[in-house]
Each structure stands twice: as C-alpha cells, then as structure tokens.
Amino acid sequence: MMKSRSLQTTIGRLAAIALTTASVAISSPSHVIGQPASHIELVYAEQLEGVYGQNWFAQVLGDRTGSGVEVYVVGDGKTGDFFGIISVDCQTPRYSRWLATGGYVPDHQIPSEAILRIRNLACR
C-alpha cells in the first residue's frame, strides 16, 4: 500500500511539473515548441545495499533560454523520490544549475555518475 501511495504521489508531482513546464513553454515561444518531445529514459541504475536500487531518468526539454539545455530529471527507488529541472551548461559545466527540485532526495545527493550521464544526454 505504501509503495502504491508513494508512486501515486510521485506521478502527481510529475504531472504538476509537466503542466508547469508546458505552460512556460507555451508562454515563452522558442525553437522547442513544435518539435517532437523526446522520451524520458533511464540514465543510471544506482545499486544500493542488497537487492535495492535507485533509478535515475532524464528527458531533454530543450534550450529555451539560450543559457543551457533544460533537462527534466526523476529519481525513484529505495532512497526516495526526486524530480527536478536542471539547466545544463555544455560549454562550462560548473555553470549548470537546478531550476527547480522536489521530492525526498536533495539534489546534492544525486550520484555523480547520474549527473554525468544527464550532461551527456543534454550535450549530445
């Protein structure tokens, strides 16, 4: 029951972020609008103790501001849920920044391997 409630809560939060992101995209035209949406994909499967793990997913939203590629990030698993949007600076990684985050896992606890793979996805 708890797993199902947690999943429902995560889905609700993801829907809220998706609606907010869509409304921002519609209110600020860019080259992203009219382009086919990319799909969310598994970027890193973090192995934890025993049979437990944490999966990290990402979806490129696009370069709407000209200052970085925005990527929607979701974490789900034993550690807890995470969702957020990061602006990835492909030229100078240290200028990448989180635009919004939520969930149980704080952004500084996302594994460096997941961040690297998110960056690779954004900058291909």
Secondary structure as the mmCIF struct_conf table of DSSP 4:
data_model
#
loop_
_struct_conf.conf_type_id
_struct_conf.id
_struct_conf.beg_label_comp_id
_struct_conf.beg_label_asym_id
_struct_conf.beg_label_seq_id
_struct_conf.end_label_comp_id
_struct_conf.end_label_asym_id
_struct_conf.end_label_seq_id
HELX_RH_AL_P HELX_RH_AL_P1 MET A 2 SER A 27
BEND BEND1 SER A 28 SER A 28
TURN_TY1_P TURN_TY1_P1 HIS A 31 GLY A 34
BEND BEND2 GLN A 35 GLN A 35
HELX_LH_PP_P HELX_LH_PP_P1 PRO A 36 ILE A 40
STRN STRN1 GLU A 41 GLN A 47
BEND BEND3 GLU A 49 GLU A 49
TURN_TY1_P TURN_TY1_P2 GLY A 50 VAL A 51
STRN STRN2 GLY A 53 GLY A 62
BEND BEND4 ARG A 64 SER A 67
STRN STRN3 VAL A 69 GLY A 77
TURN_TY1_P TURN_TY1_P3 LYS A 78 THR A 79
STRN STRN4 PHE A 82 VAL A 88
BEND BEND5 CYS A 90 GLN A 91
HELX_RH_3T_P HELX_RH_3T_P1 PRO A 93 TYR A 95
STRN STRN5 ARG A 97 GLY A 103
BEND BEND6 TYR A 104 VAL A 105
HELX_RH_3T_P HELX_RH_3T_P2 ASP A 107 GLN A 109
BEND BEND7 ILE A 110 ILE A 110
HELX_RH_AL_P HELX_RH_AL_P2 SER A 112 ALA A 122
TURN_TY1_P TURN_TY1_P4 CYS A 123 CYS A 123
#
